[in-house]
C-alpha cells in the first residue's frame, strides 16, 4: 500500500505516522553456484536394492466429514426488555447483561456492552462481537482492534482514558456473539436495536462512525452496499453518520485502507465544524 503525496502531507501536518505498517519489500538472493570440483569428486551413488513385495495395504477407511452447521433463517425470540428508552447507564448495562430477547443468549459467554467515554464526541458503531470479544467482554480486540487503534491515532483519537474530545465511545449493533461468527439475523438486530439507540441518546456524540455492512445497514435502514453509501453524510436521530469499512474487512482488503482514510478525514472535518458551531467560534 502506497500513500499519495496528499495523504502523506496531511499526516505530517497532524504529526502522526500512517495507521498501518509499511510492508517490507522482498529481496531475491541468488543461491550460490555448486562447487563443480567437489560435486565431481563424489562417487556415483549405488541404486538401492529392490524391496521384497509386501502384501497389499488394506483400503483406507473414509474419514468422517465434520458436521456442517445448520443454516439459520429465523431467530429464537424472547421477551424484549421494556423501558429501555428511559434507562440510565447502570440500568442499561445491567439490562443488557441479563437480556434474553433472542437465542444468542444461550450461546454467549458474556455480553459486550460497549466501552469508552460516555460523553465522547465520536461514537463508533460496529457489527457483532467475535470470539475474542465474547471472551473478554470488550469490542474490537485482536488484530482488528489493533488496526482500529492505529486508525484512531491517525486523527488524534484514542480508546484509552482521555477527555471526551479525544476518547471515543464504541458499541456494537449486537451485544452477543452469533455462533461461529455467522451473520446476524434481522430479527436479532431488531431485538437488540433499543440498546444501541439508548447508548446513542446517552452519549449524544457530534457524529457516529458506522463500520461494516451490518452496522451501516442497521443504522440507516437500507440494503445498499457500503460502496454506494460512502462519501456523503447521513443522519440518525439528528446525529450525523459517516459510513466506512470495518477494520476486519481492511485486514482482508488492505488496498481499501486509502478509502477509509478519506472517510476518517471527512468525519474529522465534520466533527470539528460541529464543535465550533456548538462553542460559537
SULVENUR-V457954 format. One record per residue. N is the residue number from 1. PHI is phi in radians with two decimals (NA if undefined). Layout:
n;phi
N;PHI
N;PHI
This chain:
n;phi
1;NA
2;-1.96
3;-1.36
4;-1.40
5;-1.07
6;-1.11
7;-1.17
8;-1.12
9;-1.13
10;-1.13
11;-1.16
12;-1.11
13;-1.11
14;-1.50
15;1.25
16;-2.20
17;-1.42
18;-0.98
19;-1.54
20;-2.54
21;-1.22
22;-1.31
23;-1.32
24;-1.17
25;-1.61
26;-1.27
27;-1.96
28;-1.34
29;-1.98
30;-1.23
31;-1.28
32;-1.13
33;-1.21
34;-1.16
35;-1.29
36;-1.09
37;-1.19
38;-1.17
39;-1.15
40;-1.17
41;-1.33
42;-1.28
43;-1.20
44;-1.12
45;-1.36
46;-1.52
47;-1.07
48;-1.12
49;-1.19
50;-1.15
51;-1.40
52;-1.13
53;-1.12
54;-1.93
55;-1.13
56;-1.04
57;-1.21
58;-1.19
59;-1.06
60;-1.21
61;-1.36
62;-1.12
63;-1.29
64;-1.26
65;-1.25
66;-1.15
67;-1.11
68;-1.33
69;-1.22
70;-1.14
71;-1.19
72;-1.97
73;-2.00
74;-2.31
75;-1.50
76;-1.46
77;-1.91
78;-2.23
79;-1.17
80;-1.54
81;-1.00
82;-1.81
83;1.32
84;-1.10
85;-1.24
86;-2.09
87;-1.33
88;-1.54
89;-1.04
90;-1.06
91;-1.15
92;-1.11
93;-1.09
94;-1.13
95;-1.17
96;-1.10
97;-1.07
98;-1.80
99;-1.16
100;-2.31
101;-1.32
102;-2.60
103;-1.20
104;-1.13
105;-1.14
106;-1.39
107;-1.92
108;-1.27
109;-1.50
110;-2.84
111;-1.40
112;-2.05
113;-1.29
114;2.62
115;-2.70
116;2.21
117;-1.35
118;-1.32
119;-2.18
120;-1.10
121;-1.41
122;-1.95
123;-2.10
124;-1.82
125;-2.09
126;-1.79
127;-1.64
128;-2.59
129;-1.11
130;-1.73
131;-1.09
132;-1.20
133;-1.10
134;-1.10
135;-1.32
136;-1.66
137;1.31
138;-2.33
139;-1.31
140;1.00
141;-2.02
142;1.39
143;-1.11
144;-1.11
145;-1.17
146;-1.14
147;-1.14
148;-1.05
149;-1.03
150;-1.19
151;-1.08
152;-1.15
153;-1.08
154;-1.15
155;-2.02
156;1.36
157;-2.03
158;-2.71
159;-1.62
160;-1.27
161;-1.10
162;-2.91
163;-1.05
164;-1.11
165;-1.29
166;-2.00
167;-1.51
168;-1.58
169;-2.02
170;-2.13
171;-2.51
172;-1.90
173;-1.07
174;-1.83
175;-1.68
176;-2.18
177;-1.35
178;-1.19
179;-0.97
180;1.00
181;1.02
182;-1.18
183;-1.17
184;-1.10
185;-1.56
186;-0.98
187;-1.17
188;-1.16
189;-1.10
190;-1.13
191;-1.17
192;-1.57
193;-1.01
194;-1.01
195;-1.13
196;-1.15
197;-1.09
198;-1.22
199;-1.05
200;-1.07
201;-1.18
202;-1.31
203;-1.24
204;0.93
205;-1.31
206;-1.26
207;-2.75
208;-2.07
209;-1.81
210;-1.60
211;-2.07
212;1.79
213;-1.03
214;-1.25
215;-1.14
216;-1.14
217;-1.19
218;-1.21
219;-1.19
220;-1.60
221;0.95
222;-2.51
223;-1.90
224;-1.19
225;-1.26
226;-1.03
227;-0.99
228;-1.56
229;-1.71
230;-1.20
231;1.45
232;-2.50
233;-1.73
234;-1.82
235;-2.58
236;-2.35
237;0.91
238;1.39
239;-1.83
240;-1.10
241;-2.19
242;-1.88
243;-1.75
244;-2.69
245;-1.45
246;-1.33
247;-0.97
248;-1.11
249;-1.12
250;-1.16
251;-1.13
252;-1.56
253;-2.32
254;-1.09
255;-1.12
256;-1.49
257;-1.11
258;-1.10
259;-1.15
260;-1.15
261;-1.06
262;-1.08
263;-1.12
264;-1.13
265;-1.12
266;-1.10
267;-1.12
268;-1.11
269;-1.10
270;-1.15
271;-1.13
272;-1.13
273;-1.20
274;-1.23
275;-1.12
276;-1.14
277;-1.15
278;-1.20
279;-1.53
280;1.37
281;-1.78
